[in-house]
Amino acid sequence: MKIAFHGAARTVTGSKHLITLTNNTQILLDCGLFQGMGHVTDKLNDYFGFDPKKITYLILSHAHIDHCGLLPKLVADGFEGKIFCTPATMDLARILMMDSAKIQMQDAEYLNRHLGEGEEMEEALYTEEDVTKTLSQMKIVEYEEDFEIDENIRLKLTDAGHILGSAAVHLTITEDGKTQRITFSGDVGRYGDLLLKSPQQFDQADYILMESTYGDSLHKDLDPIEDMLFEVINHTCKVKKGKVIIPAFAVGRTQELLYALNGLELKGNLPDVPYYIDSPLSSKATEILRNHPEVYNNGVKQVLKVDHDIFGFKGLRFIESVEESKKLNEDPRPCVIISASGMADAGRVKHHIRNNIGNQKNTILMVGYCEPNSLGGQLIAGKKVVEIFRDSYDVKAEIQSIKSMSAHGDYEDLLQFLSCQDSAKVKQLFLVHGEYEVQQNFATRLKDHGFKHVAIPEYHQEFDLDPAQPEGDGAKIA
């Protein structure tokens, strides 16, 4: 058995991990879009590193676009197998992938209208028809169901607490009379999340693929989210008379913002300005979350006893059409605009930033992780000039961030997630979905907690998972 890492290897996007059995069965864990990688992003998304036609099964941990966003291209390029995921992940993936296809087509059309001399025409990675075919191949697996994929492969999904429907993937694989247990964490949520339940415990694994986005950070001891939102909105809209632009992922982050703003209203502290959710996808995702109250934690259930709509408050309006979105940029009045994407590298928010970044009255508020090369990452890093749609813009707007708003657990959360494991029985722990320096720091911390064999795979690197190895021996580079 071999495993190869074709994405989210020493970086945080493009999740793709390929398990190949001795009988040539191939299991792909996730098939995500690379995001925010600067000028190499398109090249990375064009090349899988494997043949889609040879993939037998695909298991999708959750619906974020850096985990599911290349599924339609995989299908268009010849993958015909089943895609296994939770019911909520299927609901969210449907709207996210369709939205991704639309955004790519719109962005390609926009860029092609503004081509410079000698520049090549842009093409979308996939179409809405490719998404429809992808959805037809998806198969629902419930949390904690002991699901038989075939006679040699069993699958169990447990709640990862990251976003609605997110799962840690647990495979039990038998070949040549030997059984191996492989766990892929997906993205791990926070213990004490604003909305969701905490990650579940899971059975002992032989090999673990572990996300490490915040492997050297702690989220706690930061100001409460409601207080920080009030401070930024009140200062920008009431004092400076400007606009607050908040890039936010349509799934998870936008709903957390709405819940926090609703909390301000319940306490009588919500600044009296218009609030716009300028993302049809966010509207759909919010409705899906409303339809899955079983995922809410006890704190949210208590709020529901006094407020039946935890995502609604005075002054809130969902923007649907492109024409309405454009009008927001023509309206000089103070307001709050929440729009996708979270890294500010695509979607309507990129246009809002372009139209507001040159005014010092305005604030661009980042509310989660941004890949360093993404537009959001550059703004957080303090760049004074940024490129948006191939044009340069001076950064005159105030840049703020709320670091505690993350659907990813910090290193204490990640260690708690692993606390159900006997570290001595884990033959190899692979760190994925993280920046290399962060992963190196987290690897040291893991070794201090008894995980002796920790690897940080390179892009496209392959390892042998040898069932004949004694317990505690690490995997070998293929």
C-alpha positions in Angstrom: 0.0 0.0 0.0 1.2 3.5 -0.9 0.1 7.0 -0.1 0.9 10.1 -2.2 0.3 13.7 -1.4 -0.9 15.7 -4.4 -2.1 18.8 -2.6 -2.2 20.5 0.8 1.4 19.4 1.1 3.4 22.1 2.9 0.6 24.5 2.0 -3.0 24.8 3.2 -5.1 24.4 0.0 -5.7 21.9 -2.8 -6.3 18.9 -0.5 -5.7 15.6 -2.4 -4.2 12.4 -0.9 -4.0 9.2 -2.9 -3.9 5.7 -1.4 -3.0 3.0 -3.8 -3.4 -0.7 -2.8 -1.4 -3.6 -4.1 -4.3 -4.7 -6.4 -4.2 -1.1 -7.9 -7.4 0.0 -6.2 -7.0 3.8 -5.8 -8.7 5.8 -3.0 -8.5 9.6 -3.3 -9.1 11.6 -0.1 -10.6 15.0 -1.1 -10.0 16.8 -4.4 -9.7 20.4 -3.6 -9.0 23.6 -5.4 -5.7 25.4 -4.8 -6.4 28.9 -3.7 -4.4 32.1 -3.1 -1.1 30.7 -4.4 -0.3 33.7 -6.6 0.6 33.3 -10.2 1.1 29.5 -9.9 -2.4 28.8 -8.7 -3.8 28.1 -12.2 -0.9 25.8 -13.0 -1.4 23.8 -9.8 -5.2 23.4 -10.5 -4.5 22.2 -14.1 -2.3 19.3 -13.0 -3.4 16.5 -10.7 -0.2 14.5 -10.5 -2.2 11.3 -11.2 -4.6 9.9 -13.8 -8.3 10.6 -12.9 -9.4 7.6 -14.9 -7.5 5.3 -12.6 -9.2 6.5 -9.3 -11.5 3.8 -7.9 -13.2 5.7 -5.0 -13.2 9.2 -3.6 -14.0 10.2 0.0 -14.8 13.8 0.7 -14.1 15.1 4.2 -16.1 18.3 3.8 -17.5 20.8 1.4 -15.0 23.7 1.6 -13.8 24.5 -1.9 -10.1 23.7 -1.1 -11.3 20.2 -0.4 -14.1 19.6 -3.0 -13.4 22.3 -5.6 -11.6 20.2 -8.2 -14.1 17.3 -8.1 -15.9 18.5 -11.3 -12.6 18.7 -13.2 -11.7 15.2 -11.9 -15.0 13.9 -13.3 -14.6 15.8 -16.6 -11.1 14.3 -16.9 -12.5 10.7 -16.6 -13.2 9.8 -12.9 -16.3 7.5 -12.9 -16.3 6.2 -9.4 -18.4 6.9 -6.3 -17.8 10.0 -4.1 -18.6 9.2 -0.4 -19.6 12.0 2.0 -22.1 13.0 4.7 -25.6 14.2 3.8 -24.8 17.8 4.8 -21.6 17.8 2.9 -23.5 16.8 -0.2 -26.0 19.6 0.3 -23.2 22.2 0.7 -20.9 20.8 -2.0 -23.8 21.1 -4.5 -24.1 24.8 -4.0 -20.3 25.4 -3.6 -19.2 23.6 -6.7 -22.0 25.2 -8.8 -21.0 28.6 -7.4 -17.3 27.9 -8.2 -18.2 27.0 -11.8 -20.1 30.3 -12.1 -17.3 32.4 -10.5 -14.7 30.9 -12.7 -16.7 31.5 -15.8 -17.5 35.1 -14.8 -13.9 35.9 -13.9 -12.7 34.4 -17.1 -15.2 36.5 -19.1 -14.2 39.6 -17.2 -10.4 39.0 -17.7 -11.0 38.2 -21.4 -12.7 41.5 -21.8 -9.6 43.3 -20.4 -6.9 41.3 -22.1 -3.6 43.1 -22.9 -1.8 42.7 -26.1 -0.4 39.2 -26.5 -2.1 37.8 -23.4 -3.8 34.4 -23.7 -7.6 33.9 -23.3 -8.7 32.6 -19.9 -10.7 29.4 -19.6 -12.8 28.1 -16.7 -11.6 24.9 -15.1 -15.0 23.3 -15.4 -18.7 24.0 -16.3 -22.0 23.7 -14.5 -22.6 20.5 -16.5 -19.5 19.0 -15.0 -20.8 19.8 -11.5 -24.2 18.1 -12.3 -22.4 15.0 -13.4 -20.3 15.1 -10.3 -23.3 15.3 -8.0 -24.8 12.1 -9.7 -21.7 10.2 -8.5 -22.0 11.2 -4.8 -23.1 8.6 -2.2 -24.2 9.5 1.3 -22.6 7.9 4.4 -24.0 8.9 7.8 -21.8 9.7 10.8 -20.5 6.6 12.6 -22.0 4.2 10.0 -19.8 1.2 9.5 -19.9 1.4 5.7 -18.5 -1.3 3.4 -17.0 0.2 0.2 -15.9 -3.2 -1.0 -14.9 -6.5 0.6 -11.5 -5.1 1.5 -12.3 -1.5 2.4 -14.5 -0.2 5.3 -15.3 3.4 6.0 -16.4 5.3 9.0 -17.0 9.1 9.2 -17.0 11.0 12.5 -17.9 14.6 13.2 -14.8 16.9 12.8 -16.6 20.0 14.2 -15.2 22.2 11.4 -18.2 23.1 9.3 -21.6 21.7 8.8 -21.2 18.0 7.6 -17.4 18.0 8.1 -15.9 14.6 8.9 -12.8 12.8 9.9 -12.3 9.8 7.6 -11.5 6.4 9.0 -10.5 3.6 6.6 -10.0 -0.1 7.5 -8.2 -1.7 4.6 -7.3 -5.4 4.3 -4.8 -6.7 1.8 -2.8 -9.9 1.8 -4.5 -10.9 5.1 -3.2 -7.8 6.9 -5.4 -5.0 8.1 -4.4 -1.4 8.3 -6.3 1.5 9.8 -5.9 4.9 8.3 -7.4 8.1 9.6 -7.6 11.4 7.7 -8.5 14.3 10.0 -10.0 16.5 7.3 -10.1 19.9 8.9 -10.5 19.8 12.6 -12.8 22.3 14.3 -12.5 24.0 17.6 -13.6 22.7 21.0 -16.0 25.4 22.1 -17.0 26.6 18.6 -19.5 29.4 18.4 -22.1 27.2 16.6 -21.0 23.6 16.2 -20.5 20.6 18.4 -16.9 19.6 19.3 -15.0 17.0 17.3 -15.7 13.4 18.1 -13.3 10.8 19.4 -12.3 8.0 17.1 -10.8 4.5 17.1 -7.1 3.7 17.2 -5.3 4.2 13.9 -2.1 2.9 12.4 -1.5 5.9 10.2 -2.9 9.4 10.6 -3.1 12.3 8.1 -3.4 15.3 10.3 -4.2 18.9 9.3 -1.9 21.5 10.8 -3.2 25.0 9.8 -2.7 26.4 13.2 -0.2 24.0 14.5 1.8 26.7 16.3 -1.0 29.1 17.3 -3.4 29.5 20.2 -6.8 31.2 19.6 -7.7 31.8 23.2 -7.1 34.8 25.4 -8.2 37.1 22.5 -11.0 39.7 22.7 -14.5 38.3 22.3 -15.7 38.3 18.7 -18.8 40.4 19.4 -16.7 43.1 21.1 -14.2 43.3 18.3 -17.0 43.5 15.7 -18.7 46.3 17.6 -15.4 48.2 17.9 -14.5 48.0 14.2 -18.0 48.7 12.9 -18.8 51.5 15.3 -15.4 53.3 14.6 -15.6 52.9 10.8 -19.3 53.6 10.3 -20.1 56.0 13.0 -16.8 57.9 13.6 -15.1 57.8 10.1 -18.4 57.5 8.2 -16.9 54.8 6.0 -17.7 51.2 5.0 -16.6 47.9 6.5 -15.8 45.2 3.9 -15.5 41.7 5.4 -14.3 38.9 3.1 -15.8 35.8 4.5 -16.2 32.2 3.3 -19.8 31.6 2.4 -20.0 28.4 4.5 -19.2 28.6 8.2 -17.6 32.0 8.6 -20.5 34.1 7.2 -22.9 32.2 9.6 -20.6 32.8 12.5 -20.5 36.5 11.7 -24.3 36.6 11.5 -24.6 34.8 14.8 -22.2 37.2 16.5 -24.0 40.3 15.1 -27.3 38.8 16.2 -25.8 38.5 19.6 -25.0 42.2 19.6 -28.6 43.0 18.7 -29.9 40.8 21.5 -27.7 42.8 24.0 -28.8 46.1 22.4 -25.2 46.9 21.1 -25.6 46.4 17.4 -24.5 49.6 15.5 -27.5 51.0 13.5 -26.2 50.7 9.9 -27.2 48.6 6.9 -25.7 45.1 6.8 -25.4 43.4 3.5 -24.6 39.8 2.7 -23.5 40.1 -0.9 -23.2 36.5 -1.8 -26.1 34.3 -3.1 -24.0 31.3 -2.0 -23.9 32.6 1.6 -27.7 33.0 1.5 -28.1 29.4 0.4 -25.5 28.1 2.9 -27.2 29.9 5.8 -30.5 28.3 4.8 -28.9 24.8 4.7 -27.5 25.4 8.2 -30.9 26.5 9.4 -32.2 23.2 8.2 -29.7 21.2 10.2 -30.2 22.3 13.9 -28.9 18.9 15.0 -25.4 20.2 14.6 -25.8 23.2 17.0 -24.0 23.1 20.3 -25.8 23.6 23.6 -25.0 27.3 23.7 -26.8 27.9 20.4 -29.7 25.8 21.6 -30.1 28.0 24.6 -30.2 31.1 22.4 -32.8 29.5 20.2 -35.2 29.4 23.2 -35.3 33.2 23.1 -34.6 33.9 19.4 -36.0 31.7 16.7 -33.8 33.2 14.0 -30.1 33.2 15.2 -28.9 34.5 11.8 -31.2 37.5 11.4 -31.3 41.0 12.9 -32.4 44.5 12.2 -30.8 46.1 9.1 -29.7 42.8 7.5 -30.3 42.3 3.8 -29.2 39.5 1.5 -28.0 40.7 -2.0 -28.8 38.4 -4.9 -28.2 40.1 -8.3 -25.1 41.5 -9.8 -26.9 44.8 -10.4 -27.7 45.1 -6.7 -24.1 44.3 -5.8 -22.8 47.0 -8.1 -25.1 49.6 -6.6 -23.5 49.0 -3.2 -20.3 50.5 -4.6 -22.2 53.5 -5.9 -23.8 54.2 -2.5 -21.5 56.4 -0.3 -23.3 55.8 2.9 -21.7 53.9 5.8 -22.5 50.2 5.8 -21.1 46.7 6.4 -20.6 44.4 3.4 -19.9 40.7 4.1 -19.0 38.9 0.9 -17.1 35.8 -0.4 -14.5 34.6 -0.7 -12.7 34.5 2.6 -9.2 34.9 1.1 -10.5 37.8 -1.1 -9.1 36.1 -4.2 -12.4 35.5 -6.0 -16.0 36.4 -6.0 -17.8 39.7 -5.4 -15.7 40.7 -2.5 -12.7 41.2 -4.8 -14.7 43.9 -6.6 -15.8 45.5 -3.3 -12.2 45.7 -2.1 -11.1 47.2 -5.5 -13.7 49.9 -5.2 -13.1 50.7 -1.5 -9.4 50.1 -0.8 -8.3 53.6 -1.9 -10.4 55.4 0.8 -8.9 55.8 4.2 -12.4 56.1 5.8 -13.1 52.4 4.9 -12.0 49.3 6.8 -11.2 45.9 5.3 -11.8 43.4 8.1 -10.2 39.9 7.7 -11.8 37.2 9.8 -9.8 34.0 9.3 -6.8 32.3 7.8 -5.5 33.6 4.4 -2.8 31.9 2.4 0.1 34.4 2.4 0.1 34.9 -1.4 -3.7 35.6 -1.5 -5.0 39.1 -1.7 -6.3 38.7 1.9 -2.9 37.4 3.0 -1.1 40.4 1.4 -3.4 42.8 3.1 -2.9 41.2 6.5 0.9 41.3 5.9 0.7 45.1 5.5 1.4 45.5 1.8 1.0 49.1 0.6 0.2 48.2 -3.0 -1.7 45.2 -4.2 -2.8 43.8 -7.5 -6.5 43.3 -8.2 -7.7 42.1 -11.6 -4.2 42.8 -13.0 -4.2 46.5 -11.9 -2.3 48.0 -9.0 -4.0 49.7 -6.1 -2.7 51.7 -3.2 -3.9 50.4 0.2 -5.3 53.4 1.9 -8.2 51.7 3.7 -7.6 50.5 7.3 -6.8 46.8 7.5 -8.0 44.9 10.6 -8.3 41.3 11.5 -10.0 39.1 14.0 -7.6 36.3 14.5 -9.9 34.3 16.9 -12.4 33.7 14.1 -11.3 30.4 12.7 -13.1 27.2 12.0 -9.7 25.5 12.4 -8.6 24.3 15.8 -5.3 25.7 17.3 -2.6 23.4 18.5 -4.3 22.6 21.7 -7.5 21.6 19.8 -5.4 19.5 17.5 -3.7 17.7 20.4 -7.0 17.2 22.0 -8.3 15.6 18.8 -5.4 13.2 18.9 -5.7 12.5 22.7 -7.9 9.4 22.0 -4.9 7.7 20.3 -2.2 5.6 21.9 0.7 7.4 20.3 3.0 4.3 20.5 0.6 2.4 18.2 0.6 5.1 15.5 3.2 3.9 12.9 3.3 7.2 11.1 1.6 10.6 11.4 1.6 12.8 8.2 1.1 16.5 8.6 -0.9 18.1 5.8 -2.8 21.3 5.2 -0.3 23.7 6.8 2.6 26.0 6.0 5.9 24.2 6.3 7.4 26.3 9.2 4.2 25.9 11.2 4.2 22.1 10.5 7.8 21.8 11.7 6.9 23.5 15.0 3.8 21.3 15.3 5.9 18.2 14.5 8.2 19.0 17.5 5.2 19.4 19.7 3.7 16.1 18.5 7.0 14.2 19.2 6.9 15.7 22.7 3.5 14.0 23.1 4.8 10.6 22.1 4.3 10.5 18.3 7.7 9.3 17.3 7.3 9.2 13.6 6.0 12.5 12.1 6.5 13.2 8.4 5.8 16.4 6.5 5.2 15.3 2.9 6.4 17.3 0.0 4.1 18.0 -3.0 3.6 14.7 -5.0 5.7 12.8 -2.5 4.8 9.1 -2.1 5.3 6.8 0.9 5.1 3.0 1.4 2.7 1.8 4.1 4.1 -1.6 4.8 1.8 -3.9 6.9 4.8 -6.0 7.8 6.4 -3.2 9.8 6.5 -3.7 13.5 4.4 -1.3 15.6 6.0 2.1 15.8 8.1 1.9 12.7 7.6 4.8 10.3 6.5 4.7 6.7 9.2 4.6 4.1 9.5 7.0 1.2 8.6 5.2 -2.0 
